[in-house]
Amino acid sequence: MSIAATRALLVPGGLLFLTTPDVGSPLARAAGARWPHLKPLEHLTYFSRPTLRALLDRAGFEVLLLRSMGRVRNLGLALERLEHFSWRLARAARALVPAAWERLNLP
């Protein structure tokens, strides 16, 4: 369904809540081709904040809020994901981080 078709389905004053990965985020830019949200079978188009805002403006939406949601992950998972970007850096980080700290939650 197109964004214009979605707009047509809303009643006057209706709201659209949308979540999508941000291809312009610092993590996406740093990871490049290793960015975990590069999923061609799942994501047909990738948006940055400016391109998402432009799409919504062209479809007649008034953007009320555009922000990052963030996630809470434990340090162990963060170290595991670090391996996708640099196994050397991940190995060094694991050597420096006590195993008990891997259960700590991070924003």
RODRENGU-605535 format. One record per residue (C-alpha): residue in three letters; x, y negated, z negated. Coordinates in steps of 0.5 Angstrom, whole numbers, plus 500, padded with zeros to 3 digits. Last residue first. Layout:
BEGIN
 resn  c1  c2  c3
  ala   X   Y   Z
...
% end
This chain:
BEGIN
 resn  c1  c2  c3
  pro 540 496 448
  leu 545 501 444
  asn 543 506 440
  leu 548 510 436
  arg 548 517 436
  glu 555 517 440
  trp 558 514 434
  ala 559 521 430
  ala 564 523 436
  pro 569 517 434
  val 570 513 440
  leu 577 512 443
  ala 578 518 446
  arg 571 518 449
  ala 573 511 452
  ala 579 513 455
  arg 576 519 459
  ala 570 514 461
  leu 575 509 464
  arg 579 515 468
  trp 572 518 470
  ser 570 511 473
  phe 563 509 475
  his 559 516 475
  glu 563 517 468
  leu 560 511 465
  arg 554 515 465
  glu 556 520 460
  leu 559 514 456
  ala 552 511 456
  leu 549 517 454
  gly 553 518 448
  leu 552 511 446
  asn 545 512 445
  arg 540 508 450
  val 535 503 449
  arg 533 500 455
  gly 532 493 459
  met 526 489 461
  ser 529 484 465
  arg 525 478 467
  leu 520 475 472
  leu 514 472 468
  leu 508 468 471
  val 509 469 479
  glu 503 466 482
  phe 502 471 488
  gly 500 469 495
  ala 503 474 499
  arg 509 470 501
  asp 510 468 493
  leu 510 475 491
  leu 515 477 497
  ala 520 471 495
  arg 520 472 488
  leu 522 480 489
  thr 527 477 494
  pro 530 472 489
  arg 530 477 483
  ser 533 482 487
  phe 529 488 491
  tyr 531 494 494
  thr 526 497 499
  leu 524 505 501
  his 526 507 493
  glu 524 514 492
  leu 527 518 498
  pro 533 513 499
  lys 535 513 491
  leu 540 508 490
  his 538 507 482
  pro 544 510 479
  trp 549 505 482
  arg 554 509 485
  ala 554 506 492
  gly 556 499 489
  ala 557 500 481
  ala 559 493 479
  arg 553 490 484
  ala 548 494 481
  leu 551 493 474
  pro 551 486 475
  ser 544 486 477
  gly 542 484 484
  val 539 491 486
  asp 534 490 480
  pro 530 496 479
  thr 523 495 480
  thr 517 494 475
  leu 511 490 477
  phe 505 488 473
  leu 500 485 477
  leu 494 480 474
  gly 487 479 476
  gly 485 471 475
  pro 480 473 481
  val 479 480 482
  leu 485 484 485
  leu 484 489 491
  ala 487 483 496
  arg 493 482 492
  thr 495 490 493
  ala 493 489 500
  ala 498 484 501
  ile 503 488 497
  ser 503 493 502
  met 500 500 500
% end
